[in-house]
């Protein structure tokens, strides 16, 4: 396994609006992570071989019989687990505790008093004094962000309550011997002042991950990987001028030099003069070989009369593939099509198998190539 992937965290997504933010925070700590839907095949979790697992929040309710649950393989791997919000609630229910719905949802700031020795929250403190006189002076407490309807009312065997708030008596619970930690609040949002420290404590200290997911390491390893995979073949890159494809263009140019040809498809849908800026940046300033294809008429004709956004995206994606293939036929030794896609686009395009999470929108560079296309 490569250095940058040697330590890895798996995030199971139960549908929270903050799940992508959890992933971002883990990567900012310097550790590689991936996000899988909560109902992913258990073998994929085994194959990923994580050092720790984080269960995300969700708009669902654990009080409903058919609400999402963590796969049993999570408990069988004997690795640290962190449950956040709904993740905490499903851990409680699945391990023999209880949850109940609240008459009103709690959304916003809360102060969590640390009531017992906590492995996860040790030495983290926001308030030295309690202005309301409700707690002993200098009691450890944290300023956090809550967003939940249900709450845990009975902890499972082996857990202790280590934190509580005015509206949530069980705000933090821990099974220290089995390394299972649960917080009702959201450490991934900036409103939780010690959120980064909490996640770092879990990932670096409890899971023993090494912070090797760093920019220089990523670039170096990808260049080696690209050269090994491509060999002496030629690569066509679909260049749009956006951040995703532009980063990949710069990376491939550094790895392959003249083996790269960028195909910039001018769809006629760009900002004024943006096409000229793309050509100036890559062709003139960076010395990348770029073919500009004026496809405005083709795209506008294909889109004419169509009002549905999802159908528009698929029309655009199909035309991109057609144009890339046309251009690749003109280039000797062109064997590969490269595209750049940010990770949230992959998640948005995927969905899950049972309808609990849905495809948000398709992206033209997600989902693979049609069978008839000769490029890899």
Secondary structure by P-SEA (a helix, b strand, c coil): cccccccbbbbbbccccaaaaaaaaaaaaccccccccccccaaaaaaacccbbbbbbccccccccccccccccccccccbbbbccaaaaaaaaaaccbbbbbccccccbbbbbbcccccccccccccccccccccccccccccccccccccccccccccccccccccccccbbbccccbbbbbccccccccccaaaaaaaaaccccccccccccaaaaaaaaaaaaaaaaccbbbbbbccccaaaaaaaaaaaacccccbbbbbbcccccccaaaaaaaaacccccccbbbbbcaaaaaaaaacccccaaaaaaaaaaaaaaaaaaaaaacccccbbbbbbcaaaaaaaccccccccccccccccccccccccccc
